[in-house]
Amino acid sequence: MTCKKFRVIKPEIRVLGVDDGVFTPHMKGLVSVVGVVFRGGYWLDGVMHTKVEVDGFDATSKIASMILNSPHYKQLRVLMLNGVTFAGFNVVDIKKLNMKTKLPVIAVTREKPNFAEIREALKNLPKSEERWKAILNAGKIFEVSTRSESEKIYMQISGILEEDARKILQLTSTRSNVPEALRVAHLIASGISTV
């Protein structure tokens, strides 16, 4: 797999932030997933959505399909996910998502993942080893400062160089320590939640 090397990262780079809605643990059914297209960290250009199964195995394919079928697809340069787990432990394999969409992927979390706790929680679910492999497939965790040195976020990447991913996160985090596309995706997904 090759990494995209950005010659220039424009202030208006079109990024897609993806987050899921609120759900009750152990519930059955589908959870809304919202994608928000931003130009840099300032202009909202579009919204897309899909649904994924709670603790299912369809997050990677459903998110890829949402992106590929969007009228915004050709303008997108980077995908940002709020972590790699959606609707509980429906794990997005960021390397597969990168290959399916042909777009770099940056998975962002506010807190450093605790792999011991995650591994233990996965034991309660079917196909726990398959889920664990997808989580490990996200690769190394990088600590990133966006708006201030005291506020850290963490990222995992696929199809993009670390230095470019850092620049994009810093450029698009205009109102908080997370990129605007992710912040707004979270607000919208929480607002349309069926819980």
C-alpha positions as CSV (number, residue, x, y, z in Angstrom):
1,M,0.0,0.0,0.0
2,T,1.3,3.4,-0.9
3,C,1.0,6.6,1.1
4,K,-0.4,9.7,-0.5
5,K,2.2,12.5,-0.4
6,F,0.7,16.0,-0.5
7,R,2.8,18.5,-2.3
8,V,0.8,21.3,-0.9
9,I,-1.9,21.1,1.7
10,K,-4.4,23.9,0.9
11,P,-6.3,25.7,3.6
12,E,-9.5,24.6,1.9
13,I,-8.6,20.9,1.7
14,R,-11.9,18.9,1.5
15,V,-12.1,16.5,4.4
16,L,-14.8,14.1,5.5
17,G,-15.4,13.6,9.2
18,V,-17.4,10.4,10.1
19,D,-19.0,9.7,13.5
20,D,-21.8,7.5,14.8
21,G,-24.8,8.4,16.9
22,V,-25.6,7.6,20.5
23,F,-26.8,4.1,21.3
24,T,-27.6,2.0,24.4
25,P,-25.0,-0.7,25.1
26,H,-26.3,-4.2,24.3
27,M,-29.1,-2.9,22.2
28,K,-29.9,-4.6,18.9
29,G,-30.4,-2.9,15.6
30,L,-28.9,-0.1,13.6
31,V,-27.1,3.1,14.5
32,S,-26.8,6.3,12.4
33,V,-23.4,7.2,11.0
34,V,-22.9,10.7,9.7
35,G,-20.3,12.0,7.3
36,V,-19.6,15.8,7.2
37,V,-17.7,17.4,4.3
38,F,-15.6,20.4,5.3
39,R,-13.3,22.7,3.3
40,G,-10.5,23.1,5.8
41,G,-11.8,23.8,9.2
42,Y,-14.2,26.6,8.2
43,W,-16.8,25.7,5.5
44,L,-19.4,23.0,5.7
45,D,-20.0,21.7,2.2
46,G,-22.2,18.6,2.7
47,V,-23.6,15.9,4.8
48,M,-24.1,12.2,4.1
49,H,-25.3,9.3,6.2
50,T,-25.7,5.5,6.5
51,K,-26.5,3.0,9.3
52,V,-24.4,0.2,10.7
53,E,-25.3,-2.7,12.9
54,V,-24.6,-2.6,16.6
55,D,-21.5,-4.8,17.3
56,G,-21.7,-5.9,13.7
57,F,-19.2,-6.3,10.9
58,D,-20.5,-3.9,8.3
59,A,-18.9,-0.5,9.3
60,T,-16.1,-0.7,6.8
61,S,-18.3,-1.6,3.8
62,K,-21.1,0.7,4.8
63,I,-18.9,3.7,5.3
64,A,-17.0,3.0,2.0
65,S,-20.3,2.7,0.1
66,M,-21.6,6.0,1.7
67,I,-18.5,7.8,0.5
68,L,-18.2,6.2,-3.0
69,N,-21.9,7.0,-3.7
70,S,-21.7,10.6,-2.5
71,P,-21.7,13.5,-5.0
72,H,-18.8,14.9,-2.9
73,Y,-16.5,11.8,-3.4
74,K,-14.4,13.3,-6.3
75,Q,-13.7,16.4,-4.2
76,L,-12.6,14.6,-1.0
77,R,-8.9,14.4,-0.2
78,V,-8.9,12.8,3.3
79,L,-11.2,10.8,5.5
80,M,-11.3,11.3,9.2
81,L,-13.0,8.8,11.6
82,N,-13.8,9.3,15.2
83,G,-11.8,6.2,16.3
84,V,-12.1,2.8,14.6
85,T,-15.1,1.4,16.4
86,F,-18.7,2.4,15.5
87,A,-21.9,1.3,17.1
88,G,-20.2,-0.5,19.9
89,F,-17.5,-2.8,18.4
90,N,-18.4,-2.6,14.7
91,V,-14.7,-2.1,13.8
92,V,-13.6,-0.2,10.7
93,D,-10.5,-1.6,9.1
94,I,-8.8,1.6,8.1
95,K,-6.5,-0.1,5.7
96,K,-9.4,-1.7,3.8
97,L,-11.3,1.6,3.9
98,N,-8.3,3.3,2.4
99,M,-8.1,0.7,-0.4
100,K,-11.8,0.7,-1.1
101,T,-12.1,4.5,-1.3
102,K,-8.6,5.3,-2.6
103,L,-8.5,8.1,0.0
104,P,-6.1,8.5,3.0
105,V,-7.7,7.7,6.4
106,I,-7.0,9.3,9.7
107,A,-8.7,7.8,12.8
108,V,-8.8,10.3,15.6
109,T,-9.4,9.8,19.3
110,R,-9.4,12.2,22.2
111,E,-8.0,9.6,24.5
112,K,-5.3,7.0,23.9
113,P,-6.9,3.6,23.4
114,N,-6.4,1.1,26.3
115,F,-5.8,-2.1,24.3
116,A,-6.0,-4.3,27.4
117,E,-9.5,-3.1,28.2
118,I,-10.6,-3.3,24.5
119,R,-9.2,-6.9,24.2
120,E,-11.1,-7.9,27.4
121,A,-14.4,-6.3,26.1
122,L,-14.1,-8.1,22.8
123,K,-14.1,-11.5,24.5
124,N,-17.8,-11.0,25.1
125,L,-18.6,-10.8,21.4
126,P,-18.7,-13.3,18.5
127,K,-15.6,-13.3,16.2
128,S,-13.6,-11.5,18.8
129,E,-10.3,-12.4,17.1
130,E,-11.5,-11.0,13.8
131,R,-12.4,-7.7,15.5
132,W,-9.1,-7.6,17.4
133,K,-7.1,-8.0,14.1
134,A,-9.0,-5.1,12.6
135,I,-8.2,-2.9,15.6
136,L,-4.5,-3.9,15.4
137,N,-4.5,-3.3,11.7
138,A,-5.1,0.4,12.4
139,G,-1.4,0.5,13.3
140,K,0.7,2.8,15.4
141,I,-0.9,5.4,17.6
142,F,0.6,8.9,17.2
143,E,0.1,11.7,19.8
144,V,-0.8,15.1,18.2
145,S,-1.0,18.6,19.4
146,T,-3.6,20.7,17.5
147,R,-4.6,23.9,19.1
148,S,-2.3,24.0,22.1
149,E,0.5,21.9,23.6
150,S,-1.6,21.0,26.6
151,E,-4.4,19.5,24.5
152,K,-3.5,16.2,22.9
153,I,-5.4,14.0,20.5
154,Y,-4.3,10.6,19.1
155,M,-4.3,9.4,15.5
156,Q,-3.9,6.2,13.5
157,I,-3.3,6.5,9.8
158,S,-3.5,4.6,6.5
159,G,-2.4,5.8,3.1
160,I,-0.9,9.1,4.3
161,L,2.4,10.2,5.7
162,E,2.5,11.0,9.4
163,E,3.8,14.6,8.8
164,D,0.9,15.3,6.3
165,A,-1.7,13.8,8.7
166,R,-0.4,16.1,11.5
167,K,-0.6,19.2,9.3
168,I,-4.1,18.4,8.2
169,L,-5.3,17.8,11.7
170,Q,-3.7,21.1,12.8
171,L,-5.2,23.0,9.9
172,T,-8.7,21.6,10.3
173,S,-8.9,21.9,14.1
174,T,-10.1,25.6,14.2
175,R,-12.6,25.7,17.1
176,S,-11.5,22.8,19.4
177,N,-8.7,20.2,19.6
178,V,-10.5,18.0,17.1
179,P,-11.1,18.7,13.4
180,E,-14.3,20.6,12.6
181,A,-15.5,17.9,10.3
182,L,-15.4,15.4,13.2
183,R,-16.9,17.8,15.7
184,V,-19.8,18.7,13.5
185,A,-20.4,15.0,12.5
186,H,-20.6,14.1,16.2
187,L,-23.2,16.9,16.8
188,I,-25.4,15.9,13.9
189,A,-25.1,12.1,14.6
190,S,-26.0,12.7,18.3
191,G,-29.0,14.9,17.2
192,I,-30.5,12.3,14.9
193,S,-30.0,9.4,17.2
194,T,-33.0,7.1,17.7
195,V,-32.3,6.4,21.3
